[in-house]
Amino acid sequence: MYMHVHQPLRLGKYRVFDIGRHSHYFDKENNKKILDRVVKKCYLPTNQKLLELIHKSDGKFKVSFSITGILLHQLQEYPHVIESFKKIVDTGACEIIGETYYHSLAYVFSKDEFVEQVKMQEKNLKKTFGVKPHTFRNTELVYQNEVGQIAEEMGYKAVLAEGWDKVLEWRSPCFVYKGYGSNINLLLKNYRLSDDIAFRFSNRGWKGWPLTADKFAHWVNKHNGNGQLINLFMDYETFGEHQWEETGIFNFLHHMPFEIMKLGNDFVLPQEAIARYPSMGEISFPHMVSWADTERDLSAWLGNGMQQSSLKDIYAIEQDMKAFGTPEMLEEWRRLQVSDHFYYMCTKWFSDGDVHKYFNPYDNPYEAFLTFMNALSDLKQRLNYIKKNKTNFMSKHLLNEVPHGKEFYCKDGKVFRKMEELARQVKKLDKDTYSHHVNDQKNDFANWVEHAVGDAVLANKIRRAQNQTTMARIINSRVAELSLL
C-alpha cells in the first residue's frame, strides 16, 4: 500500500499590472488555509490510524509514502505533523519513496533538472527522516523506459508505475517486472482496486457500493493463483479529504488490513516485494504513461496550447536561471515548475474531469494560464536585468553607433552617435555646456549611456563621478576595456 502526499504552493491573483512592481507570486493565506484543512481532515487522523494499525498488527500492516519536498517545506510550520509521519517511519513498517523535490515534470523537459531535483529530495528525506530511498516514483507516475534507466544509474532498485492495460497487454500488474533496457524492478499499480478506494468509494451509483473491508479483501484475494502482489497506489488525501470521514473511509481503513490478513495474505514494502518475488519478465514502456484520466498520458498537463506554451517557456530559461539567477529566484523558478500549475490549465472534458477541480484556486483554465504567465514574465524580467549586468555590459557591440533617432544632441551643437565620440569630447566641453547636462537634478550623459547605448554599468559609474575630468577618465577607460574584447 503506497500513498502520495503532496500539496502545492498555489499562485495568488498576480495580474499583468503587478509585473515589475512586486514579486509576491504565491498566495500565502490561501495555501495556509488549504493546508490547515488537509492537516486536520487527512494527515493527522490518518497518521494516527496508520500508527494504530501498525502497532495493533505487530508491524504486519505496512505502508509506503512519497512526500514531496514542496510539502515538507510547508510542513515546517507544522512540526507536529512531521513528527506524526516520523513515528510511522520509525516503526520499520514504512518505506519512504524518492521522487522530484518540486513534484515537477522536469523529466519531460530537462533531464539535468530532473536529476537535480531527485538528488535534492534525497537530501531532504535524509535530513527529515534519516533514510535514503531505494524505490522511486516520478511525478504523476510518469514513466517510460528511460526513467528506469536514470533511476538505476542513481542507485534505485525499483520504480513505481501505472499498470496500464495498453502496456501490459495480456499480462497482469500483480507481478514484479524488469524495466526494458535496465535492471530496474517495476511495481505496477493495480488501478482498478486502487481506484475503488480512491475514486469510487463514496459513489452511491457504483455497483460496488457500499465498499466494505471484507468485500474488498475478497476482491484482493481473488487474484491468488494469478498474481503475487496487489499494488494499491493512491493520493493520501483519499482519507478524509477526497473521501470525507462521513463516507466511512476511516472505518474502512480500520478493518481492511485485518480482513486481508484474515484470508492468509500479508503486506509488504516495495523493497521487500522485489526481494521476495523474482521478475516475471521484461516489460517496455516506449511512450510516457501517467496515472491520470482515462488516457493515462500527459494530456492532463500538456493537452492544450496554454499548457504547452507555459511549460516550454519556464524550461527555456533554465540555463540562464542557473547561471545568473539569485538563490531566491532559482527557488521561485522551481516552485513554478510544480505540475499542479499546469493541471489547473486543463481544458479537457471527460468522465473523471472533476479531479481537476480539487483545491483549484481559479475560476477557469484561462485565468490559471494568465496568472502563471504574469508571474513568469516578472521572473524573466528580473533575470534579464541581472543577465545584462553580468554579460551584455561586457559586449563589444556597446561601442557601435546608436540607432537613428537616439543620438545625443549637446547644448554646444555637438552630436554623439557612439560612446567613443562621447569619450573624446566630454573632457573638452566648456563648463556651461557640461553643467547644463550634469548637475544636481540630472545627468544627461548617464541617461543616454544607459538607455540609448545600453551600458548600465558605465551609466552607474559616471553618475557617481565627482567632476568632468573623472567622468572623462571613466568613459575612456570603459571604451578601452570593451575594445580589447
N, C-alpha and C positions, 0 to 999 in steps of 0.2 A: 504494500500500500504506500504510494508516493503522492505527496501533495506539494503544490507550488504556492509559495507565499510571497505576494507582491502587491505593492501599491505605488503608483507613480507619483511624481510631483507634477500636478496639473498647472497649466498656464492660467494666468489671470486674464482680464479683459485688456490685453495690450493692443492699443489702437495705432493706426498709422501716424497720428499726431504725437504719439509718445516716442517715436523713433528719433534718436539724437537728444532727447530730453532727459530720459531716465532709463535704467536697465533693470527694473524690477519686474522680471518676466513672470515669476511664479506666484500663485495665489496662496500665500501662507495661511490665511484664515480658512479658506475652503479646504485646503489639504489637511489642516489640523482637525477640522470638523468631521471630515470623512474618516480620518484615521481614528479619531476618538470613537466613532461609531463602530468601526470594524474591530477595534481592540475590545470594546465592550461586548459586541454581539458574537464575535467569532474567536479571536485569538485567545483571550483569557479563558472563556468557558471551555473551548475545545482543547486547549493545552491541559487544562485541569482534568478533563475527561480522559484524554490520552494517557496522562501520567497515572491516573487511577487504574485504567485498563492494563497498563504495563505491570504495575505492582500487583494487581489482582490476579493476573495470569502468570505471575512469577517470571516475567520477561518473555513469555511465549508470544505475546502480541507485540508486533514490531511495525515501525513506521519509518518513512524516509521523507525528508524535506529538502527543497531548494528554496532558499530565502534570498531574494535579490539584495544586492548591495545598496541600491537606492532606498529600499525599505529599511534595512538595518541602519542606514544613516538617519532616517526619520525616527526610528525607534530609540535613538539615543536620548530622546526626551521622555521615553517610557522605559526606564531601566527595569522596572518590574516585569514588563512583557519579555524583554530579552532574557531575564533571569528565568522566566517560566519555560522558555524554549531550552535554555541550558539544562534545566532539570531533566527534561526529556532526553536530551543528548547524553547526559551523564549516566543514564540508566544502562547504556550499552545496547539498548533495544531500538536505537535510532541511527540512521545513516544520513549525513549531510551531503547533498549533491552539489557539484560545481556547476557554474553557468556564467554568463556575462554579468558583470557588476551592474550595468545600467539597463538590463533587460532590453537590449537593443537588437537591431537587425544588421549589426556590423558585419556578420559573416557574409551577407549577401553583397555588401558594397566595399568592404575593406578587410581583407584577411589580417593585415597588420593590426588594425584597430581591434578586431575580434580577439586576437591572441592577447593583446594588451589588457583588454577588459576581463578576459578569463583569468589572467595572472593577478589582476587587481582583486578579483573576487576570492581567489585562493588565499591571498594575504589577509583579506578581510575576514574570511572564515577561520583562519588560523588565529587571528587576534581575538575574535569574538568567542569562538567555541573551542579553540585549541585543537582543531582537527585539520587534516589535509584530505580533500575529497579525492576519491578514486573512481567515482561514477560521474558522468557529465550529462547535462541536458542543455540543448541550445534553446534560445528564446523561442517560445511558442512551439516547442518541439520540432523546430525546423531542422530537417535532416536530409542530407544526400551523402553519397559515398565519401566525398572529400571531408565532411565534418568528422567522420570516423577516423580518417587518416590523420587529420590535425590533432584530434583528441588523443590518439595513440602516441603521436610524437610528443605530446605534452605530458605523457605519463599516465593517462587514464586507462582503466581496464574495461570499462563498459560505458555505453551511451543509451539513454532512454529515447525512444522514438515512437511515432504513431504506427499502430498496427493496421495500416490502411489496406483494404481489400485489393486495390489495383496493383499494389506492390507485392502483397503476399500471394495473390492468385489463388492456388488451391491449398496453400499452406495455412497453418493456424498460428495466431500470435502467442499461443500458450507454450512456446518453447524458447530456448536461448538460441540465437543465430550469430553467425560471424559476419561482420561487415565486408562488403566487396572491396578488394584492394587493400585490406588491412587485417590485423588480427584482433580488432576491437570486438567485444561482445555486444550484441544488441538485445535490449529488453524492450519488447514492443507492447504498447498499450492495447488492452482489450477494451476497445472504445464502447462496445455495446454494454458490457457490465459496468464500466466506469460511468457512462452517461446515464445509466439507470439511476444512479445515486446523484450525480452532479446536476443533471438537467430534468429528468423525468420524475423525480421522487415525489414532488407535490402536485403533479399534473393529474387532476381527477379524471381527465378524459383519456388517459393512458390505460390500456387494457391490463397493465401490470399493477395498477394502483388498487389498494394501498400496498406499498412495498414494505414488507415486514422482514425482520432479521432472519427468521427461519426460512422464509420463501427465497430470499436472496442467497442464503447458504446452500440451499438445494440447487439453485441455478449454477452456482460456482461448482458444486460437487459433480454436476453432470459432465463436466469436462474431464473428470478422471477417466483414464483409459485412452484419452485422446489429447493429452496435454500434460505438461509438468508443472506449470505455474500460471496463475492469473495475475496480470499486471494491472492494478487499479490505479490510474493516474487521474488527478483532478485538482482544481483550484482549492486552496484551503478555505476560501470564503464560502465554499459549498456549505459548510457547517455554521449555521447561524446567520448568514448574510444572504447568499443565493437561495438557500433553503432556510427559512426562518425557524426559530425554535418552535413556534406554534404548529409547524408541519409534522413534528415528531422526529426530526432528524437526529436530535441528541439521544433520544430513546433508542432509535435505530442503531446509532453508533455504540451505545452502551451494550447492546445484546449481540450485535453482528459478529464480533470476533469469537465469542464463545459458541455461537451456533455453527460457525465454520469449523472450529476446532472439534466440536462435538461429533462431526462427521469424519474425523480422522485426518483432517487437513491441518497445516500449520502455516505460520507466517515467516517470511524470510526477508532479509535486507538484500539489496542488489548485489553486493559483493558476496553474500552467502549463496545467492542464486547461481552466480556464474561459477562458484567453487563446487557447488553440488551437482549441477547439470552440465553435461558436455554440449557443445554446439551441435545443432541438428542440421548444419549445413550453411552455406554462404547465401546471403540474400543481398540483392543490389537495389539501391535507391538512385537511379540515374538522374532523376529530377527531384527538385525540392518538394518535400512533403511537410505539412504542418498539422496541428491538431484542429485547425479552425474550420468551422462551417461544413457544408455538405461537400465542398470540392476538395478539402484538405490540401489546398495550395496556398500561395501567398497573396491571393486576390483580396483578402481582408485588409491588407496593408499596402498593396500595390495595384489595386484593381481599377484605379481611375487616374486621370491626368494630374489631379491635385496631389495625390499621394506620391506618384512617380516624380513629379517636379520637386516637391519639398524634400524627399529623400535624396534625390540627385544633388540638390543644392547644398544640403548640410554636409554631405560627404565630399563635395567638391572643394571645400575649404580645409580639408584635413591637414594637408602638408603645411599650409601657411599657419594654421592654428598651432600646430606643434612646433613650428619654427619661430613664430613671433608672438603668439598669444601669451597672456599672463596666466598663472595657475588658476586664477578665478575665472577667466574667460574659457580656459580649457574645460573646467568643471561645468560651466554653463553649456558649452557646446555638447558635452557628453550627456547632460541631463535632457537636452533637446533631442537626443537620439532615442530616448525611451520609446518603445514601439507603440505605446498607448496613444501618443500624439497622432500617429498616422492611422491608427484604428478608428479614432474619432472622426476621421475624414471619410470613412467608408460610406459609399452610396448604394451598396448592394441591397437588394430586396429579396429575401428568401425566408424559408420557414423558421430558421433559428436566428433571424435578424435581431431579435430583442437583446441578445447578448451584447450587441454594440452600444446599447443604451446604458449599460451598467456604470453608474457614477460618472456619466459623461457630463462635463460642465457646460457644453454648448447646446444651443437650440437646433443647430443643423450642421452638416459636414462642412459647409462653405464658411461658416463662422470659425470652425476649427482650423481650416486651412489659412484664412486671413490672419487669425491671431498668431499662428505659428510663423507664418512668413514675415509678419511685422517684427516679431522677436528676433528671428534670424537675420532680418535686414539690419536691425540695430547692432547685433553682434558682429556682422560683417563690416559694418561701418567703423566700429571700434577697432576691429582687426586691421582694416585697411589703413587706418590712421597710423597705427603702430608700425605696420609694414613699411609705409612710406618713410617714416622717420629712420628706419633701420636699413632700408635698401634704396628706395628711389632717390633719396637725398645723397647718395654716393654714385650717381649715374652721370656719365659724360653728356647725356642729352640735355642736362640743365644749362650747358653752355650754348645751346642753339638759340637762334632768334625766336622771339615770342611770336605767336600768331598775329596776323594783321588785325589791328584794332586794339591790341594790348600794349602798344608801345608806351614808353614813359616820356611825357612832354614836360620838360623842365621850364621853370619860370624864366630862365635866361634865353630860351629858344632852342636849347639842345634837345635832341631826341635820342633816347636809348632803346635799342631793339634787342640787346642781349647783355648778359652780365659783364662781359669783358669791356664793353663800352662804359658801363657804369664804373667799373674798377679804374679805368683810365681817367675818367673825368671828375669823379667825386671830390678828389683832393684839390682840383683846380677851380672848383666853384667858388664864386665870391661869397662873402659872409651873408649878404642879404638873401641870395638865392638859396644857400644852404639852410639858413634859419627859417626861410619860408616853408621848406619841405620837412625840416626836422626841428621840432620844438616840443614843449611840454604837453601839447594837445595831440600831436600826431607824429608819425614817421612815415612819410610817403614812400621812401626808398624801401623800407622793410615791408610795407604792404604790397608794393609792386613785386618785390623778390618772392614773396610768399604766394601771391595769388596769380600773378602773370607768369613768372619764371617757374614757380612750383617748388622752390627750395626753402622749406620751413626751417631747416637747420640754420642756414645763413640768416634768414629773417630774424630769428630769435637772437642771434649773436649781435646783429647790428642794432637791434632795439636797445641793447644794453651798452652800446658804445658811448663813451663819455664825451667824445669830441669828433670833429671832422677828420683829423689825422688818423685816429684809432679806427674809425669806420673804414677809411680808405685802405688801411693795412689789413683789416679783417676780410674785406671783399677781395683784395688782390691775393691774399693767402688762400682763400677758397677757390678762386679761379685756378691758381697753380695746382692745388690739390686735385681738382677734377680733371685738369689737363693731363695729369700723369696716369689716369685710368686707361 
